[in-house]
């Protein structure tokens, strides 16, 4: 399988095909099932609605279900809303940090055009130089 960045292009491509065929206006579960079929067709390994533990002080306090966990590399959160809100990005960031992933994808099927964002975990070792560079530019 390709690296995470190449894999994210494949995921976004599948989402674009789903959105171009279905359009907007369906519930998230319809897009999730359709995207599942697209992943199967393109031989993308995934787990749908993967339950993952939520940890606090080294103890499991509950669990969350990630819409898709793809090839053990990329977490994908789906939405079917009019627009992406900051809270959706925070939710995706929380998943990335919780599971120590360098980035995750947030895809929204609810707008007229497909919306997608790569959400980078700035605490991940692969992204530390990015964090330092942006901090230097902001200061």
ZAVEX-831316 format. One record per atom (N, C-alpha, C): residue number from 1; residue in three letters; atom name; x, y, z. Coordinates in steps of 0.001 Angstrom, whole numbers, plus 500000, padded with zeros to 6 digits. Example, Ala and Ser with C-alpha at 12.3 -4.5 7.8 and 13.67 -1.06 7.14 Angstrom:
+-----+---------+-------+--------+--------+--------+
: num : residuo : atomo :     c1 :     c2 :     c3 :
+-----+---------+-------+--------+--------+--------+
:   1 :     ALA :     N : 513190 : 494310 : 507800 :
:   1 :     ALA :    CA : 512300 : 495500 : 507800 :
:   1 :     ALA :     C : 513200 : 496700 : 507800 :
:   2 :     SER :     N : 512850 : 497750 : 507080 :
:   2 :     SER :    CA : 513670 : 498940 : 507140 :
:   2 :     SER :     C : 512900 : 500030 : 507870 :
+-----+---------+-------+--------+--------+--------+
This chain:
+-----+---------+-------+--------+--------+--------+
: num : residuo : atomo :     c1 :     c2 :     c3 :
+-----+---------+-------+--------+--------+--------+
:   1 :     UNK :     N : 500844 : 498819 : 500000 :
:   1 :     UNK :    CA : 500000 : 500000 : 500000 :
:   1 :     UNK :     C : 500884 : 501237 : 500000 :
:   2 :     UNK :     N : 500379 : 502313 : 499481 :
:   2 :     UNK :    CA : 501117 : 503565 : 499374 :
:   2 :     UNK :     C : 501330 : 504190 : 500747 :
:   3 :     UNK :     N : 502173 : 505242 : 500774 :
:   3 :     UNK :    CA : 502363 : 505977 : 502013 :
:   3 :     UNK :     C : 501064 : 506707 : 502369 :
:   4 :     UNK :     N : 501052 : 507290 : 503563 :
:   4 :     UNK :    CA : 499825 : 507925 : 504055 :
:   4 :     UNK :     C : 499331 : 509041 : 503154 :
:   5 :     UNK :     N : 500253 : 509846 : 502619 :
:   5 :     UNK :    CA : 499840 : 510963 : 501761 :
:   5 :     UNK :     C : 499240 : 510445 : 500451 :
:   6 :     UNK :     N : 499880 : 509450 : 499836 :
:   6 :     UNK :    CA : 499326 : 508863 : 498620 :
:   6 :     UNK :     C : 497988 : 508200 : 498879 :
:   7 :     UNK :     N : 497873 : 507569 : 500037 :
:   7 :     UNK :    CA : 496620 : 506934 : 500421 :
:   7 :     UNK :     C : 495524 : 507977 : 500597 :
:   8 :     UNK :     N : 495872 : 509130 : 501157 :
:   8 :     UNK :    CA : 494857 : 510171 : 501346 :
:   8 :     UNK :     C : 494325 : 510663 : 499996 :
:   9 :     UNK :     N : 495184 : 510727 : 498970 :
:   9 :     UNK :    CA : 494707 : 511112 : 497632 :
:   9 :     UNK :     C : 493710 : 510086 : 497096 :
:  10 :     UNK :     N : 493978 : 508805 : 497332 :
:  10 :     UNK :    CA : 493046 : 507756 : 496902 :
:  10 :     UNK :     C : 491709 : 507885 : 497625 :
:  11 :     UNK :     N : 491758 : 508148 : 498921 :
:  11 :     UNK :    CA : 490534 : 508285 : 499730 :
:  11 :     UNK :     C : 489710 : 509462 : 499227 :
:  12 :     UNK :     N : 490366 : 510592 : 499019 :
:  12 :     UNK :    CA : 489665 : 511791 : 498537 :
:  12 :     UNK :     C : 489090 : 511540 : 497143 :
:  13 :     UNK :     N : 489832 : 510830 : 496303 :
:  13 :     UNK :    CA : 489326 : 510486 : 494967 :
:  13 :     UNK :     C : 488059 : 509655 : 495047 :
:  14 :     UNK :     N : 488039 : 508668 : 495930 :
:  14 :     UNK :    CA : 486831 : 507850 : 496118 :
:  14 :     UNK :     C : 485673 : 508716 : 496604 :
:  15 :     UNK :     N : 485955 : 509621 : 497543 :
:  15 :     UNK :    CA : 484907 : 510507 : 498061 :
:  15 :     UNK :     C : 484362 : 511417 : 496962 :
:  16 :     UNK :     N : 485243 : 511888 : 496079 :
:  16 :     UNK :    CA : 484788 : 512733 : 494959 :
:  16 :     UNK :     C : 483859 : 511953 : 494035 :
:  17 :     UNK :     N : 484201 : 510695 : 493764 :
:  17 :     UNK :    CA : 483332 : 509876 : 492909 :
:  17 :     UNK :     C : 481978 : 509654 : 493568 :
:  18 :     UNK :     N : 481972 : 509380 : 494865 :
:  18 :     UNK :    CA : 480714 : 509191 : 495587 :
:  18 :     UNK :     C : 479883 : 510464 : 495530 :
:  19 :     UNK :     N : 480500 : 511603 : 495809 :
:  19 :     UNK :    CA : 479763 : 512867 : 495816 :
:  19 :     UNK :     C : 479254 : 513225 : 494427 :
:  20 :     UNK :     N : 480050 : 512949 : 493406 :
:  20 :     UNK :    CA : 479600 : 513301 : 492051 :
:  20 :     UNK :     C : 478414 : 512443 : 491618 :
:  21 :     UNK :     N : 478332 : 511214 : 492101 :
:  21 :     UNK :    CA : 477203 : 510353 : 491732 :
:  21 :     UNK :     C : 475972 : 510577 : 492599 :
:  22 :     UNK :     N : 476176 : 510763 : 493920 :
:  22 :     UNK :    CA : 475026 : 510916 : 494820 :
:  22 :     UNK :     C : 474599 : 512365 : 494989 :
:  23 :     UNK :     N : 475559 : 513284 : 494917 :
:  23 :     UNK :    CA : 475243 : 514675 : 495221 :
:  23 :     UNK :     C : 475101 : 514862 : 496715 :
:  24 :     UNK :     N : 474393 : 515909 : 497096 :
:  24 :     UNK :    CA : 474213 : 516219 : 498508 :
:  24 :     UNK :     C : 472800 : 515877 : 498949 :
:  25 :     UNK :     N : 472566 : 515883 : 500250 :
:  25 :     UNK :    CA : 471202 : 515713 : 500743 :
:  25 :     UNK :     C : 470901 : 514388 : 501415 :
:  26 :     UNK :     N : 471844 : 513480 : 501471 :
:  26 :     UNK :    CA : 471621 : 512194 : 502136 :
:  26 :     UNK :     C : 472190 : 512220 : 503546 :
:  27 :     UNK :     N : 471764 : 511252 : 504337 :
:  27 :     UNK :    CA : 472319 : 511099 : 505681 :
:  27 :     UNK :     C : 473745 : 510579 : 505589 :
:  28 :     UNK :     N : 474501 : 510851 : 506631 :
:  28 :     UNK :    CA : 475896 : 510424 : 506676 :
:  28 :     UNK :     C : 476036 : 508916 : 506455 :
:  29 :     UNK :     N : 475106 : 508137 : 506986 :
:  29 :     UNK :    CA : 475194 : 506674 : 506868 :
:  29 :     UNK :     C : 475144 : 506212 : 505410 :
:  30 :     UNK :     N : 474424 : 506918 : 504554 :
:  30 :     UNK :    CA : 474360 : 506569 : 503128 :
:  30 :     UNK :     C : 475717 : 506804 : 502479 :
:  31 :     UNK :     N : 476337 : 507942 : 502783 :
:  31 :     UNK :    CA : 477671 : 508219 : 502243 :
:  31 :     UNK :     C : 478688 : 507216 : 502783 :
:  32 :     UNK :     N : 478533 : 506847 : 504030 :
:  32 :     UNK :    CA : 479461 : 505888 : 504626 :
:  32 :     UNK :     C : 479368 : 504536 : 503914 :
:  33 :     UNK :     N : 478164 : 504063 : 503687 :
:  33 :     UNK :    CA : 477993 : 502769 : 502987 :
:  33 :     UNK :     C : 478492 : 502840 : 501548 :
:  34 :     UNK :     N : 478239 : 503950 : 500883 :
:  34 :     UNK :    CA : 478678 : 504102 : 499495 :
:  34 :     UNK :     C : 480197 : 504200 : 499414 :
:  35 :     UNK :     N : 480780 : 504933 : 500336 :
:  35 :     UNK :    CA : 482235 : 505054 : 500374 :
:  35 :     UNK :     C : 482879 : 503699 : 500683 :
:  36 :     UNK :     N : 482247 : 502924 : 501523 :
:  36 :     UNK :    CA : 482731 : 501573 : 501808 :
:  36 :     UNK :     C : 482830 : 500758 : 500512 :
:  37 :     UNK :     N : 481816 : 500840 : 499675 :
:  37 :     UNK :    CA : 481825 : 500126 : 498394 :
:  37 :     UNK :     C : 482934 : 500644 : 497478 :
:  38 :     UNK :     N : 483121 : 501949 : 497470 :
:  38 :     UNK :    CA : 484178 : 502538 : 496634 :
:  38 :     UNK :     C : 485549 : 502067 : 497101 :
:  39 :     UNK :     N : 485768 : 502002 : 498409 :
:  39 :     UNK :    CA : 487039 : 501509 : 498938 :
:  39 :     UNK :     C : 487265 : 500059 : 498531 :
:  40 :     UNK :     N : 486225 : 499244 : 498620 :
:  40 :     UNK :    CA : 486343 : 497840 : 498229 :
:  40 :     UNK :     C : 486704 : 497727 : 496750 :
:  41 :     UNK :     N : 486036 : 498508 : 495927 :
:  41 :     UNK :    CA : 486279 : 498488 : 494488 :
:  41 :     UNK :     C : 487715 : 498869 : 494144 :
:  42 :     UNK :     N : 488300 : 499780 : 494923 :
:  42 :     UNK :    CA : 489658 : 500264 : 494664 :
:  42 :     UNK :     C : 490702 : 499589 : 495556 :
:  43 :     UNK :     N : 490300 : 498472 : 496175 :
:  43 :     UNK :    CA : 491219 : 497652 : 496995 :
:  43 :     UNK :     C : 491911 : 498464 : 498094 :
:  44 :     UNK :     N : 491164 : 499344 : 498735 :
:  44 :     UNK :    CA : 491675 : 500105 : 499869 :
:  44 :     UNK :     C : 491242 : 499375 : 501134 :
:  45 :     UNK :     N : 492205 : 498978 : 501946 :
:  45 :     UNK :    CA : 491919 : 498275 : 503187 :
:  45 :     UNK :     C : 491376 : 499255 : 504224 :
:  46 :     UNK :     N : 490313 : 498856 : 504919 :
:  46 :     UNK :    CA : 489708 : 499759 : 505895 :
:  46 :     UNK :     C : 488959 : 498975 : 506964 :
:  47 :     UNK :     N : 488707 : 499661 : 508050 :
:  47 :     UNK :    CA : 487785 : 499193 : 509077 :
:  47 :     UNK :     C : 486745 : 500286 : 509234 :
:  48 :     UNK :     N : 485476 : 499908 : 509154 :
:  48 :     UNK :    CA : 484387 : 500872 : 509268 :
:  48 :     UNK :     C : 483878 : 500892 : 510696 :
:  49 :     UNK :     N : 483620 : 502101 : 511206 :
:  49 :     UNK :    CA : 483134 : 502314 : 512564 :
:  49 :     UNK :     C : 483970 : 501549 : 513586 :
:  50 :     UNK :     N : 485265 : 501702 : 513456 :
:  50 :     UNK :    CA : 486181 : 501026 : 514368 :
:  50 :     UNK :     C : 486061 : 501647 : 515758 :
:  51 :     UNK :     N : 485794 : 500799 : 516717 :
:  51 :     UNK :    CA : 485716 : 501260 : 518099 :
:  51 :     UNK :     C : 487126 : 501347 : 518656 :
:  52 :     UNK :     N : 487442 : 502499 : 519206 :
:  52 :     UNK :    CA : 488786 : 502738 : 519731 :
:  52 :     UNK :     C : 488661 : 503286 : 521145 :
:  53 :     UNK :     N : 489525 : 502842 : 522043 :
:  53 :     UNK :    CA : 489411 : 503274 : 523445 :
:  53 :     UNK :     C : 489790 : 504737 : 523637 :
:  54 :     UNK :     N : 489151 : 505350 : 524615 :
:  54 :     UNK :    CA : 489510 : 506689 : 525067 :
:  54 :     UNK :     C : 490229 : 506492 : 526400 :
:  55 :     UNK :     N : 491463 : 507010 : 526454 :
:  55 :     UNK :    CA : 492299 : 506795 : 527631 :
:  55 :     UNK :     C : 492453 : 508090 : 528425 :
:  56 :     UNK :     N : 492563 : 507928 : 529738 :
:  56 :     UNK :    CA : 492861 : 509042 : 530632 :
:  56 :     UNK :     C : 493740 : 508511 : 531751 :
:  57 :     UNK :     N : 494895 : 509128 : 531933 :
:  57 :     UNK :    CA : 495854 : 508689 : 532950 :
:  57 :     UNK :     C : 496146 : 507191 : 532845 :
:  58 :     UNK :     N : 496260 : 506720 : 531614 :
:  58 :     UNK :    CA : 496607 : 505323 : 531385 :
:  58 :     UNK :     C : 495472 : 504335 : 531564 :
:  59 :     UNK :     N : 494266 : 504819 : 531804 :
:  59 :     UNK :    CA : 493116 : 503935 : 531984 :
:  59 :     UNK :     C : 492072 : 504206 : 530903 :
:  60 :     UNK :     N : 491425 : 503139 : 530483 :
:  60 :     UNK :    CA : 490338 : 503277 : 529512 :
:  60 :     UNK :     C : 489101 : 503795 : 530234 :
:  61 :     UNK :     N : 488558 : 504908 : 529737 :
:  61 :     UNK :    CA : 487370 : 505497 : 530358 :
:  61 :     UNK :     C : 486137 : 505412 : 529460 :
:  62 :     UNK :     N : 486324 : 504914 : 528269 :
:  62 :     UNK :    CA : 485225 : 504802 : 527323 :
:  62 :     UNK :     C : 485773 : 504472 : 525953 :
:  63 :     UNK :     N : 484927 : 504653 : 524957 :
:  63 :     UNK :    CA : 485370 : 504402 : 523591 :
:  63 :     UNK :     C : 484643 : 505335 : 522644 :
:  64 :     UNK :     N : 485238 : 505491 : 521465 :
:  64 :     UNK :    CA : 484657 : 506283 : 520378 :
:  64 :     UNK :     C : 484719 : 505442 : 519122 :
:  65 :     UNK :     N : 483839 : 505709 : 518208 :
:  65 :     UNK :    CA : 483862 : 505011 : 516926 :
:  65 :     UNK :     C : 484316 : 505961 : 515838 :
:  66 :     UNK :     N : 485408 : 505596 : 515219 :
:  66 :     UNK :    CA : 485942 : 506345 : 514098 :
:  66 :     UNK :     C : 485199 : 505859 : 512855 :
:  67 :     UNK :     N : 484752 : 506779 : 511994 :
:  67 :     UNK :    CA : 483992 : 506369 : 510808 :
:  67 :     UNK :     C : 484765 : 505347 : 509984 :
:  68 :     UNK :     N : 486008 : 505660 : 509658 :
:  68 :     UNK :    CA : 486871 : 504719 : 508937 :
:  68 :     UNK :     C : 488286 : 504825 : 509480 :
:  69 :     UNK :     N : 488917 : 503679 : 509624 :
:  69 :     UNK :    CA : 490345 : 503619 : 509918 :
:  69 :     UNK :     C : 490934 : 502852 : 508750 :
:  70 :     UNK :     N : 491770 : 503511 : 507958 :
:  70 :     UNK :    CA : 492168 : 502987 : 506657 :
:  70 :     UNK :     C : 493632 : 502568 : 506667 :
:  71 :     UNK :     N : 493835 : 501299 : 506315 :
:  71 :     UNK :    CA : 495176 : 500718 : 506156 :
:  71 :     UNK :     C : 496061 : 500938 : 507379 :
:  72 :     UNK :     N : 495447 : 501007 : 508557 :
:  72 :     UNK :    CA : 496184 : 501255 : 509806 :
:  72 :     UNK :     C : 497027 : 502520 : 509754 :
:  73 :     UNK :     N : 496651 : 503477 : 508894 :
:  73 :     UNK :    CA : 497448 : 504700 : 508714 :
:  73 :     UNK :     C : 496652 : 505990 : 508794 :
:  74 :     UNK :     N : 495421 : 505970 : 508298 :
:  74 :     UNK :    CA : 494656 : 507213 : 508151 :
:  74 :     UNK :     C : 493285 : 507050 : 508802 :
:  75 :     UNK :     N : 492934 : 508030 : 509629 :
:  75 :     UNK :    CA : 491622 : 508086 : 510236 :
:  75 :     UNK :     C : 490766 : 509026 : 509390 :
:  76 :     UNK :     N : 489545 : 508595 : 509090 :
:  76 :     UNK :    CA : 488640 : 509381 : 508261 :
:  76 :     UNK :     C : 487354 : 509642 : 509026 :
:  77 :     UNK :     N : 487029 : 510905 : 509185 :
:  77 :     UNK :    CA : 485787 : 511318 : 509822 :
:  77 :     UNK :     C : 484885 : 511906 : 508740 :
:  78 :     UNK :     N : 483644 : 511427 : 508671 :
:  78 :     UNK :    CA : 482681 : 511884 : 507661 :
:  78 :     UNK :     C : 481642 : 512791 : 508287 :
:  79 :     UNK :     N : 481176 : 513728 : 507502 :
:  79 :     UNK :    CA : 480071 : 514603 : 507881 :
:  79 :     UNK :     C : 479152 : 514752 : 506680 :
:  80 :     UNK :     N : 477883 : 515077 : 506970 :
:  80 :     UNK :    CA : 476909 : 515403 : 505928 :
:  80 :     UNK :     C : 476148 : 516637 : 506420 :
:  81 :     UNK :     N : 476879 : 517735 : 506527 :
:  81 :     UNK :    CA : 476347 : 518980 : 507074 :
:  81 :     UNK :     C : 476536 : 520106 : 506054 :
:  82 :     UNK :     N : 475834 : 521206 : 506259 :
:  82 :     UNK :    CA : 475909 : 522335 : 505338 :
:  82 :     UNK :     C : 477305 : 522910 : 505205 :
:  83 :     UNK :     N : 478042 : 522952 : 506310 :
:  83 :     UNK :    CA : 479410 : 523441 : 506262 :
:  83 :     UNK :     C : 480216 : 522842 : 507415 :
:  84 :     UNK :     N : 481503 : 522756 : 507203 :
:  84 :     UNK :    CA : 482425 : 522287 : 508234 :
:  84 :     UNK :     C : 482576 : 523391 : 509276 :
:  85 :     UNK :     N : 482397 : 523025 : 510524 :
:  85 :     UNK :    CA : 482559 : 523973 : 511627 :
:  85 :     UNK :     C : 483872 : 523693 : 512363 :
:  86 :     UNK :     N : 484376 : 524669 : 513094 :
:  86 :     UNK :    CA : 485607 : 524432 : 513856 :
:  86 :     UNK :     C : 485534 : 523215 : 514769 :
:  87 :     UNK :     N : 484379 : 522931 : 515360 :
:  87 :     UNK :    CA : 484244 : 521784 : 516261 :
:  87 :     UNK :     C : 484494 : 520467 : 515526 :
:  88 :     UNK :     N : 484150 : 520393 : 514242 :
:  88 :     UNK :    CA : 484408 : 519181 : 513455 :
:  88 :     UNK :     C : 485910 : 518966 : 513287 :
:  89 :     UNK :     N : 486635 : 520054 : 513081 :
:  89 :     UNK :    CA : 488098 : 519958 : 512950 :
:  89 :     UNK :     C : 488727 : 519557 : 514281 :
:  90 :     UNK :     N : 488205 : 520107 : 515376 :
:  90 :     UNK :    CA : 488712 : 519751 : 516704 :
:  90 :     UNK :     C : 488465 : 518271 : 516983 :
:  91 :     UNK :     N : 487289 : 517773 : 516629 :
:  91 :     UNK :    CA : 486981 : 516354 : 516823 :
:  91 :     UNK :     C : 487984 : 515482 : 516065 :
:  92 :     UNK :     N : 488263 : 515827 : 514836 :
:  92 :     UNK :    CA : 489215 : 515065 : 514024 :
:  92 :     UNK :     C : 490612 : 515151 : 514622 :
:  93 :     UNK :     N : 491006 : 516330 : 515073 :
:  93 :     UNK :    CA : 492308 : 516494 : 515721 :
:  93 :     UNK :     C : 492395 : 515625 : 516973 :
:  94 :     UNK :     N : 491324 : 515585 : 517762 :
:  94 :     UNK :    CA : 491323 : 514749 : 518964 :
:  94 :     UNK :     C : 491585 : 513290 : 518621 :
:  95 :     UNK :     N : 490953 : 512802 : 517573 :
:  95 :     UNK :    CA : 491182 : 511420 : 517146 :
:  95 :     UNK :     C : 492650 : 511210 : 516770 :
:  96 :     UNK :     N : 493189 : 512135 : 516006 :
:  96 :     UNK :    CA : 494589 : 512005 : 515573 :
:  96 :     UNK :     C : 495535 : 511977 : 516759 :
:  97 :     UNK :     N : 495297 : 512848 : 517725 :
:  97 :     UNK :    CA : 496154 : 512881 : 518900 :
:  97 :     UNK :     C : 495963 : 511645 : 519763 :
:  98 :     UNK :     N : 494728 : 511224 : 519926 :
:  98 :     UNK :    CA : 494435 : 510065 : 520762 :
:  98 :     UNK :     C : 495101 : 508794 : 520230 :
:  99 :     UNK :     N : 495160 : 508672 : 518909 :
:  99 :     UNK :    CA : 495692 : 507453 : 518298 :
:  99 :     UNK :     C : 497063 : 507659 : 517684 :
: 100 :     UNK :     N : 497673 : 508815 : 518014 :
: 100 :     UNK :    CA : 499035 : 509133 : 517589 :
: 100 :     UNK :     C : 499237 : 508979 : 516085 :
: 101 :     UNK :     N : 498314 : 509539 : 515331 :
: 101 :     UNK :    CA : 498404 : 509533 : 513872 :
: 101 :     UNK :     C : 498935 : 510887 : 513405 :
: 102 :     UNK :     N : 499765 : 510913 : 512365 :
: 102 :     UNK :    CA : 500293 : 512200 : 511896 :
: 102 :     UNK :     C : 499218 : 513132 : 511345 :
: 103 :     UNK :     N : 498180 : 512562 : 510739 :
: 103 :     UNK :    CA : 497075 : 513380 : 510248 :
: 103 :     UNK :     C : 495849 : 512509 : 510047 :
: 104 :     UNK :     N : 494718 : 513175 : 509927 :
: 104 :     UNK :    CA : 493463 : 512503 : 509617 :
: 104 :     UNK :     C : 492758 : 513294 : 508534 :
: 105 :     UNK :     N : 491710 : 512708 : 508011 :
: 105 :     UNK :    CA : 490920 : 513383 : 506986 :
: 105 :     UNK :     C : 489515 : 513653 : 507504 :
: 106 :     UNK :     N : 489012 : 514823 : 507186 :
: 106 :     UNK :    CA : 487648 : 515214 : 507488 :
: 106 :     UNK :     C : 486983 : 515505 : 506153 :
: 107 :     UNK :     N : 485939 : 514757 : 505837 :
: 107 :     UNK :    CA : 485261 : 514913 : 504547 :
: 107 :     UNK :     C : 483785 : 515188 : 504790 :
: 108 :     UNK :     N : 483284 : 516231 : 504118 :
: 108 :     UNK :    CA : 481888 : 516625 : 504242 :
: 108 :     UNK :     C : 481171 : 516461 : 502902 :
: 109 :     UNK :     N : 480125 : 515646 : 502923 :
: 109 :     UNK :    CA : 479310 : 515412 : 501729 :
: 109 :     UNK :     C : 478087 : 516326 : 501684 :
: 110 :     UNK :     N : 477870 : 517146 : 502720 :
: 110 :     UNK :    CA : 476639 : 517915 : 502842 :
: 110 :     UNK :     C : 476587 : 519218 : 502080 :
: 111 :     UNK :     N : 477690 : 519666 : 501521 :
: 111 :     UNK :    CA : 477682 : 520923 : 500769 :
: 111 :     UNK :     C : 477594 : 520630 : 499276 :
: 112 :     UNK :     N : 477329 : 521652 : 498498 :
: 112 :     UNK :    CA : 477181 : 521444 : 497055 :
: 112 :     UNK :     C : 478454 : 520874 : 496434 :
: 113 :     UNK :     N : 479605 : 521329 : 496907 :
: 113 :     UNK :    CA : 480888 : 520762 : 496488 :
: 113 :     UNK :     C : 481447 : 519964 : 497655 :
: 114 :     UNK :     N : 482099 : 518868 : 497346 :
: 114 :     UNK :    CA : 482722 : 518066 : 498393 :
: 114 :     UNK :     C : 483749 : 518906 : 499141 :
: 115 :     UNK :     N : 483704 : 518861 : 500451 :
: 115 :     UNK :    CA : 484688 : 519558 : 501279 :
: 115 :     UNK :     C : 485573 : 518522 : 501942 :
: 116 :     UNK :     N : 486871 : 518763 : 501929 :
: 116 :     UNK :    CA : 487780 : 517855 : 502628 :
: 116 :     UNK :     C : 488939 : 518646 : 503212 :
: 117 :     UNK :     N : 489395 : 518166 : 504348 :
: 117 :     UNK :    CA : 490498 : 518802 : 505048 :
: 117 :     UNK :     C : 491432 : 517727 : 505575 :
: 118 :     UNK :     N : 492716 : 517957 : 505436 :
: 118 :     UNK :    CA : 493714 : 517163 : 506142 :
: 118 :     UNK :     C : 493947 : 517871 : 507468 :
: 119 :     UNK :     N : 493759 : 517155 : 508535 :
: 119 :     UNK :    CA : 493948 : 517723 : 509869 :
: 119 :     UNK :     C : 495244 : 517138 : 510428 :
: 120 :     UNK :     N : 496238 : 517990 : 510623 :
: 120 :     UNK :    CA : 497557 : 517536 : 511054 :
: 120 :     UNK :     C : 497678 : 517557 : 512570 :
: 121 :     UNK :     N : 498182 : 516483 : 513106 :
: 121 :     UNK :    CA : 498465 : 516351 : 514529 :
: 121 :     UNK :     C : 499837 : 516981 : 514773 :
: 122 :     UNK :     N : 499864 : 518189 : 515286 :
: 122 :     UNK :    CA : 501120 : 518903 : 515471 :
: 122 :     UNK :     C : 501958 : 518331 : 516611 :
: 123 :     UNK :     N : 501387 : 517426 : 517391 :
: 123 :     UNK :    CA : 502143 : 516751 : 518448 :
: 123 :     UNK :     C : 502865 : 515507 : 517943 :
: 124 :     UNK :     N : 502565 : 515097 : 516733 :
: 124 :     UNK :    CA : 503184 : 513889 : 516174 :
: 124 :     UNK :     C : 504622 : 514199 : 515742 :
: 125 :     UNK :     N : 505553 : 513263 : 515974 :
: 125 :     UNK :    CA : 506963 : 513507 : 515603 :
: 125 :     UNK :     C : 507167 : 513900 : 514141 :
: 126 :     UNK :     N : 506359 : 513378 : 513235 :
: 126 :     UNK :    CA : 506515 : 513718 : 511822 :
: 126 :     UNK :     C : 506138 : 515170 : 511515 :
: 127 :     UNK :     N : 505406 : 515811 : 512411 :
: 127 :     UNK :    CA : 504926 : 517171 : 512153 :
: 127 :     UNK :     C : 505572 : 518221 : 513046 :
: 128 :     UNK :     N : 506528 : 517839 : 513841 :
: 128 :     UNK :    CA : 507136 : 518794 : 514775 :
: 128 :     UNK :     C : 507852 : 519931 : 514054 :
: 129 :     UNK :     N : 508513 : 519634 : 512940 :
: 129 :     UNK :    CA : 509209 : 520712 : 512212 :
: 129 :     UNK :     C : 508186 : 521704 : 511655 :
: 130 :     UNK :     N : 507034 : 521229 : 511232 :
: 130 :     UNK :    CA : 505973 : 522103 : 510744 :
: 130 :     UNK :     C : 505506 : 523023 : 511869 :
: 131 :     UNK :     N : 505346 : 522457 : 513069 :
: 131 :     UNK :    CA : 504899 : 523245 : 514210 :
: 131 :     UNK :     C : 505929 : 524325 : 514549 :
: 132 :     UNK :     N : 507215 : 523949 : 514569 :
: 132 :     UNK :    CA : 508274 : 524924 : 514871 :
: 132 :     UNK :     C : 508296 : 526043 : 513828 :
: 133 :     UNK :     N : 508176 : 525669 : 512554 :
: 133 :     UNK :    CA : 508216 : 526658 : 511476 :
: 133 :     UNK :     C : 507048 : 527633 : 511579 :
: 134 :     UNK :     N : 505836 : 527122 : 511830 :
: 134 :     UNK :    CA : 504672 : 528011 : 511945 :
: 134 :     UNK :     C : 504728 : 528861 : 513194 :
: 135 :     UNK :     N : 505300 : 528331 : 514271 :
: 135 :     UNK :    CA : 505471 : 529121 : 515479 :
: 135 :     UNK :     C : 506448 : 530277 : 515222 :
: 136 :     UNK :     N : 507515 : 529994 : 514504 :
: 136 :     UNK :    CA : 508522 : 531004 : 514183 :
: 136 :     UNK :     C : 507884 : 532106 : 513300 :
: 137 :     UNK :     N : 507041 : 531704 : 512351 :
: 137 :     UNK :    CA : 506406 : 532685 : 511471 :
: 137 :     UNK :     C : 505385 : 533533 : 512226 :
: 138 :     UNK :     N : 504690 : 532910 : 513191 :
: 138 :     UNK :    CA : 503662 : 533625 : 513930 :
: 138 :     UNK :     C : 504291 : 534590 : 514938 :
: 139 :     UNK :     N : 505488 : 534277 : 515439 :
: 139 :     UNK :    CA : 506119 : 535096 : 516482 :
: 139 :     UNK :     C : 506831 : 536208 : 515872 :
+-----+---------+-------+--------+--------+--------+
